[in-house]
Amino acid sequence: MTQAPNRALFTDLYELTMAASYFAAGMNDTATFELFIRELPRNRNFLVVAGLEDVLDYLESLRFEPDDLAYLQSLGTFRNDFLEWLETFHFTGDVWAMLEGEIAFAEEPLLRVTAPRIQAQLVETFLLNAVNYQTLVATKAARVAIACRGRRFVDFSPRRDHGFDAALKAARAAYIAGAAATSNVLAGKLYGIPVAGTMAHSYVMSFDSEVAAFRRFARDFPGTTLLIDTYDTIEGARHAAAVARELAAEGITVGAVRLDSGNLAQLAKDVRRVLDEEGFPEIRIFASGDLDEYRIAEILDAGAPVDAFGVGTQLGTSGDAPWLGGVYKLVEDSRGPRVKLAERKATAPGAKQVYRFAGAGGVFEFDMVALAGEQGPLEGRPLLRQVMEGGRRTLPPEPLSRIRERCLANLERIPERLKSLETVSPPYPVRHSAELERLLAETRARVAAANRPAAAHRSEAT
């Protein structure tokens, strides 16, 4: 997908002011930052990683254009020598990341950036934006797929998503995690996602009768899905059956009917009965209308004969948990490991790797976060792969179909209890290696000693 030319300015102002201060102080040594999720959102027991493709595209093409620099100069905030330095700015660092479609958990680095400090700092905002949102939607889509119990669902979210770009990214993330198609035609073109759609109530209302609308649309689009709840849903089902019978002589079929309002579980049963009585057991039932994984589970628990679902608002906005607490923190620089000690926001020092241990049938048992260089947990599968070296990709972009296959295979391997739509206890085990725990204790003690209260320093001075 073609990106907007001014992506370099897609950053929080403080990233640029910190960069300018680093520049003035001559602080552009190599630094390592890691992106991770502090806590899983409500009722989430796992995450589906997404957004890496946008990250790599951004990093490879990151430049400050002349009009970007002119705008920064107009702010009156930055010195000319810093702006002149930005003229040749580009990313030259290394990136290690979990591939899209991997399953992740809280406190695990999803992505690690090692680069000159200013480069690593400036990219924070974009990286968090790309990974947080797309991982959020992919995770929501995985939950919807679990609730559907093998039935298809379609992304119907673009008209309710929070902006043009969000709708495109939502369609891609949803497809990775199990959506069969999207209604978003541009997303279909850009990403190669199957597109699907039915009709709107306005189409039905544009004809003198429901039967006339159904007849016209079915002739134009054989095998289509007819929306039957504009007036009376049960009568709509009878009208759909009548049109299907009439057009059968022409070799035209009706593929499905769609329910978009009312008590979907009961209506699906009633509509199924009508279609069967009319001799059309092959016509499927498609349900939509403010659905999410919870409502889908309720509908299927009630024994409703729904064959597929359209999920919109709740998918693209992850309505029940609409944000993901991803952070991007300094963990190491040329002077050694770095750590944050703030209450409830502490970090672990050092560049890290995540290893996944599986049991019988490949089912995940536990993860171990270890230091990147240690040799201990080699029997586990390392999840972070080098995806960029010296500012260039190490591998070509992955086909979306391969990412989807990886995701669906991984979802088969998570413990069954993690597929619950509610929070499970205990959570999936994520452990620290002994070496990481040792470094964490040493670094905390060193940082605490260097940052003792001012009174303690005055006492030592006297």
C-alpha positions in Angstrom: 0.0 0.0 0.0 1.3 3.5 -0.9 2.0 5.5 2.3 1.4 9.2 2.8 4.7 11.1 2.0 4.9 12.9 5.3 5.1 9.8 7.6 8.3 11.2 9.3 6.1 13.8 11.0 3.7 11.1 12.2 5.3 11.3 15.6 4.7 12.9 19.0 6.4 16.3 19.4 8.4 15.1 22.3 10.1 12.5 20.2 11.6 15.3 18.1 12.5 17.5 21.1 14.3 14.6 22.7 16.0 13.8 19.4 17.2 17.4 19.2 18.5 17.4 22.7 20.3 14.1 22.1 21.8 15.7 19.0 23.0 18.8 20.9 24.6 16.6 23.6 26.3 14.3 21.1 24.3 11.3 22.4 23.7 9.1 19.4 25.2 5.9 20.6 23.6 2.5 19.8 20.4 1.9 21.9 17.9 -0.9 22.1 14.2 -0.4 22.6 11.5 -3.1 23.0 7.8 -2.9 22.2 5.6 -5.0 24.5 2.1 -5.1 26.0 2.0 -4.5 29.7 -1.4 -6.2 30.4 -3.8 -8.1 28.3 -7.1 -6.3 27.8 -10.2 -7.3 29.6 -11.3 -10.9 28.8 -8.3 -11.5 26.6 -6.2 -14.6 27.2 -3.8 -14.1 24.3 -2.9 -11.7 21.5 -2.5 -12.2 17.8 0.5 -10.2 16.5 -0.2 -7.9 13.5 1.2 -4.7 12.1 4.8 -5.7 11.3 4.5 -5.2 7.6 3.6 -1.5 8.0 6.5 -1.1 10.5 9.0 -2.5 8.0 7.7 -0.4 5.1 7.8 2.7 7.3 11.4 2.1 8.5 12.7 1.4 5.1 11.3 4.5 3.5 11.6 6.9 6.4 12.8 10.3 5.3 12.2 14.0 6.1 11.0 15.8 3.0 11.8 19.5 2.4 8.3 20.6 3.3 8.5 18.5 6.5 11.7 20.4 7.5 10.1 23.7 6.5 7.2 23.0 8.8 9.6 22.1 11.7 11.5 25.3 11.2 8.3 27.3 11.3 7.7 26.1 14.8 10.6 28.1 16.1 11.6 25.2 18.3 14.5 23.5 16.6 18.0 24.7 15.9 19.1 24.9 12.3 22.0 22.4 12.7 19.6 19.8 13.9 17.2 20.4 11.0 20.1 20.2 8.6 21.1 16.9 10.1 17.5 15.6 9.5 17.9 16.3 5.8 19.9 13.1 5.4 18.1 11.1 8.1 17.2 7.5 7.4 16.9 4.4 9.5 20.0 2.2 9.6 19.1 -0.1 12.5 18.3 -3.7 13.1 14.9 -5.1 14.0 13.9 -8.4 15.6 10.2 -9.2 15.8 7.5 -11.8 16.2 6.1 -12.5 12.8 2.5 -11.5 12.1 0.2 -14.3 13.1 2.2 -15.4 16.1 0.4 -15.6 19.4 1.8 -13.4 22.2 1.2 -12.6 25.8 1.7 -9.8 28.3 5.3 -8.6 29.0 6.8 -10.3 26.0 8.7 -8.2 23.5 6.8 -8.2 20.2 9.5 -6.1 18.5 13.1 -5.1 19.3 14.9 -2.1 17.7 18.6 -1.6 17.9 19.8 1.5 16.2 21.5 4.9 16.8 19.6 6.4 19.7 18.0 9.2 17.8 16.7 6.8 15.1 15.4 4.3 17.6 13.7 7.1 19.6 12.0 8.9 16.7 10.2 5.8 15.4 8.3 5.1 18.6 5.0 6.7 17.8 4.5 5.0 14.4 5.6 1.6 15.7 3.1 1.7 18.6 0.3 3.0 16.4 0.8 0.2 13.8 1.3 -2.7 16.2 -1.2 -1.7 18.9 -4.2 -1.2 16.6 -3.6 -4.1 14.3 -2.8 -6.5 17.1 -6.0 -5.3 18.9 -8.2 -6.0 15.9 -6.5 -9.3 15.0 -7.1 -10.5 18.5 -10.7 -9.5 18.4 -11.1 -11.3 15.1 -9.6 -14.4 16.5 -12.1 -14.4 19.3 -15.0 -13.9 16.8 -13.6 -16.9 14.8 -13.6 -19.0 18.0 -17.2 -18.0 18.8 -18.2 -18.9 15.2 -17.2 -22.6 15.8 -16.1 -23.2 12.3 -18.7 -21.0 10.5 -17.6 -18.1 8.2 -17.6 -14.5 9.2 -17.1 -11.4 7.2 -15.6 -8.0 8.2 -18.4 -5.5 7.9 -16.6 -2.7 9.8 -15.4 0.0 7.5 -18.3 2.5 8.0 -17.9 2.4 11.7 -14.1 2.2 11.9 -12.2 5.2 13.2 -11.0 6.6 9.9 -10.0 5.5 6.4 -6.7 4.0 7.2 -8.1 2.2 10.2 -10.7 0.5 8.1 -8.0 -0.8 5.7 -5.9 -2.1 8.6 -8.9 -3.6 10.3 -9.8 -5.6 7.2 -6.2 -6.9 6.9 -5.9 -7.8 10.6 -9.3 -9.5 10.7 -8.4 -11.6 7.7 -5.1 -12.7 9.3 -7.0 -14.0 12.3 -9.9 -15.8 10.6 -12.3 -13.5 8.7 -13.3 -15.2 5.5 -13.8 -11.9 3.6 -14.3 -8.1 3.9 -16.9 -5.8 2.6 -14.1 -3.2 2.0 -13.4 -3.3 -1.7 -10.2 -1.2 -1.5 -8.8 -3.5 1.2 -9.6 -6.4 -1.2 -7.6 -4.7 -4.0 -4.7 -3.7 -1.8 -4.2 -6.9 0.2 -5.8 -9.6 -1.9 -8.5 -10.3 0.6 -11.8 -11.9 -0.7 -14.6 -9.4 -0.8 -18.2 -10.1 0.0 -21.5 -8.2 0.3 -25.3 -8.4 0.2 -27.7 -5.6 -0.3 -29.0 -2.7 1.8 -32.5 -2.0 3.0 -32.6 1.1 0.8 -32.3 -1.2 -2.3 -35.4 -3.2 -1.2 -37.3 0.1 -0.4 -36.4 1.4 -3.9 -38.8 -1.1 -5.5 -42.6 -1.3 -5.4 -42.4 -4.6 -3.6 -39.9 -6.8 -1.8 -40.4 -9.6 -4.4 -39.6 -7.2 -7.2 -36.4 -6.1 -5.5 -35.4 -9.7 -4.8 -36.2 -10.8 -8.4 -34.1 -8.0 -9.9 -31.1 -8.5 -7.7 -31.0 -12.2 -8.0 -31.1 -12.0 -11.8 -28.3 -9.5 -11.7 -26.2 -11.4 -9.2 -27.1 -15.2 -9.3 -26.3 -17.0 -6.1 -26.6 -13.8 -4.1 -27.8 -13.2 -0.5 -31.1 -11.5 -0.1 -31.8 -9.1 2.9 -35.2 -10.2 4.2 -35.9 -8.0 7.3 -36.9 -4.7 5.7 -40.6 -5.2 6.4 -41.5 -8.5 8.0 -38.7 -11.1 8.3 -40.8 -14.2 8.0 -42.7 -12.9 5.0 -39.3 -11.9 3.6 -38.2 -15.5 3.9 -41.3 -16.6 2.0 -40.7 -14.0 -0.7 -37.1 -15.1 -1.0 -38.3 -18.7 -1.5 -40.9 -17.6 -4.0 -38.2 -15.8 -6.1 -35.9 -18.7 -5.8 -38.6 -21.0 -7.2 -39.5 -18.6 -10.0 -35.9 -18.2 -11.1 -34.9 -21.8 -10.8 -36.3 -22.3 -14.3 -33.7 -19.9 -15.6 -30.9 -21.7 -13.8 -30.6 -18.9 -11.2 -30.2 -19.7 -7.5 -30.5 -17.8 -4.3 -27.5 -18.5 -2.1 -28.5 -17.2 1.3 -30.8 -14.9 3.2 -29.6 -12.3 5.6 -31.1 -11.4 9.0 -30.0 -8.0 10.4 -32.4 -7.2 13.2 -34.6 -8.6 15.9 -34.2 -11.7 17.9 -31.7 -13.3 15.6 -31.6 -16.7 17.3 -35.4 -17.2 17.1 -35.8 -15.6 13.7 -33.1 -17.9 12.3 -35.1 -20.9 13.5 -38.3 -19.6 12.1 -36.7 -18.7 8.8 -35.0 -22.1 8.5 -38.4 -23.7 9.0 -39.9 -21.6 6.2 -37.1 -22.2 3.8 -37.2 -26.0 4.4 -41.0 -26.1 4.1 -40.7 -24.2 0.8 -38.2 -26.8 -0.5 -35.0 -24.8 -0.2 -32.9 -26.4 2.5 -29.8 -25.4 0.6 -30.4 -21.6 1.1 -28.1 -20.6 3.9 -28.8 -18.1 6.7 -26.4 -15.2 7.2 -26.8 -13.0 10.3 -25.5 -9.5 11.0 -26.5 -6.5 13.2 -24.2 -5.3 16.0 -22.7 -8.7 16.5 -19.6 -9.6 18.4 -18.1 -12.8 19.8 -20.5 -12.8 22.8 -23.7 -12.4 20.8 -22.5 -15.0 18.3 -21.8 -17.5 21.1 -25.3 -16.8 22.6 -27.0 -17.3 19.2 -25.2 -20.6 18.6 -25.8 -21.7 22.2 -29.5 -21.2 21.5 -29.3 -23.7 18.7 -29.8 -21.1 15.9 -29.2 -22.5 12.4 -27.0 -19.6 11.3 -24.4 -20.5 8.7 -22.3 -17.3 8.6 -22.0 -13.9 10.3 -21.2 -10.3 9.4 -19.4 -8.5 12.1 -18.9 -4.7 11.9 -18.7 -2.1 14.6 -17.5 -4.4 17.4 -14.8 -5.9 15.2 -13.2 -2.8 13.8 -13.3 -0.9 17.1 -12.8 -3.9 19.4 -15.8 -2.5 21.2 -15.5 -4.3 24.5 -11.7 -3.5 24.8 -11.0 -0.7 22.5 -7.3 0.0 23.2 -4.2 -2.0 23.7 -1.5 -0.9 26.3 1.5 -1.4 24.1 4.7 0.5 25.2 8.1 1.1 23.7 10.9 1.2 26.3 14.7 1.6 26.3 16.3 -1.6 27.6 20.0 -1.2 26.7 22.5 1.3 25.4 26.3 1.6 25.1 26.6 2.0 28.8 24.7 -1.3 29.6 21.2 -2.4 30.5 18.5 0.1 31.3 15.5 -0.3 33.5 12.4 1.7 34.6 11.3 1.2 38.3 8.1 3.2 38.4 5.3 1.4 40.3 3.2 -0.8 38.1 5.3 0.4 35.1 8.6 -1.3 35.8 10.5 -2.8 32.9 13.1 -5.6 32.5 16.6 -4.7 31.3 18.6 -6.0 28.4 17.8 -7.1 24.8 15.6 -10.2 25.0 14.4 -13.2 23.2 11.1 -15.1 23.8 11.1 -18.9 23.7 7.9 -21.0 23.4 7.8 -24.5 24.9 5.2 -27.0 23.6 3.9 -30.3 24.7 2.0 -33.2 23.2 0.5 -32.3 19.8 2.4 -29.0 19.7 0.1 -27.4 22.3 1.7 -24.4 23.9 2.8 -25.1 27.6 4.7 -21.9 28.6 6.9 -19.1 27.3 10.3 -18.0 28.6 11.6 -14.5 28.2 15.4 -14.7 28.2 18.4 -12.4 27.4 19.0 -12.4 23.7 22.5 -13.7 24.0 22.1 -16.5 26.5 22.3 -20.1 25.5 20.1 -21.8 28.1 16.5 -22.3 26.7 17.5 -23.5 23.2 14.9 -26.3 23.3 12.2 -23.8 23.1 11.2 -22.2 19.8 12.5 -18.6 19.5 9.8 -16.2 18.5 11.7 -13.1 17.7 13.3 -13.2 14.2 15.6 -10.7 12.6 13.5 -8.9 10.1 15.7 -5.9 9.3 19.5 -5.4 9.2 21.1 -2.1 8.6 17.8 -0.5 7.7 16.9 -3.1 5.1 14.5 -6.1 5.2 16.1 -9.5 5.6 13.2 -11.2 3.9 10.7 -10.1 1.2 7.2 -9.2 2.4 5.2 -12.2 3.3 2.1 -13.1 1.4 -1.0 -12.4 3.5 -2.2 -16.0 2.9 1.0 -17.3 4.6 0.5 -15.0 7.6 -3.1 -16.2 7.9 -2.1 -19.8 7.7 0.5 -19.2 10.5 -2.2 -17.5 12.7 -4.8 -20.2 12.2 -2.2 -23.0 12.9 -1.1 -21.2 16.1 -4.7 -20.7 17.3 -5.1 -24.5 17.0 -2.1 -24.9 19.4 -3.1 -22.6 22.2 -4.5 -24.5 25.3 -8.2 -24.9 25.0 -8.9 -23.0 28.2 -7.4 -19.9 26.6 -10.1 -19.9 24.0 -12.6 -18.8 26.6 -14.3 -15.5 26.0 -13.7 -14.6 29.7 -10.4 -14.1 31.5 -9.1 -17.5 32.8 -7.0 -18.0 35.9 -4.2 -18.8 36.1 -3.1 -17.1 32.9 -0.8 -18.7 30.4 2.6 -19.0 32.0 5.3 -16.5 31.0 8.6 -17.0 32.9 11.9 -15.2 33.1 15.1 -17.1 32.6 17.5 -17.2 35.6 20.0 -14.9 33.7 17.3 -12.3 33.1 16.2 -12.4 36.7 19.8 -12.0 37.8 20.3 -9.0 35.5 17.1 -7.5 36.6 18.1 -7.6 40.3 21.6 -6.2 39.6 20.2 -3.4 37.4 17.5 -2.4 39.9 20.0 -2.2 42.7 22.4 -0.1 40.6 19.7 2.3 39.4 18.2 2.6 42.9 21.6 3.4 44.4 22.3 6.0 41.7 18.9 7.6 42.3 18.6 7.7 46.0 16.7 10.6 47.6 18.5 13.9 47.5 18.8 13.9 51.3 20.9 10.8 51.2 23.3 12.4 48.8 23.6 15.6 51.0 24.3 13.4 54.0 27.2 11.6 52.1 28.6 15.0 51.0 28.9 16.1 54.6 
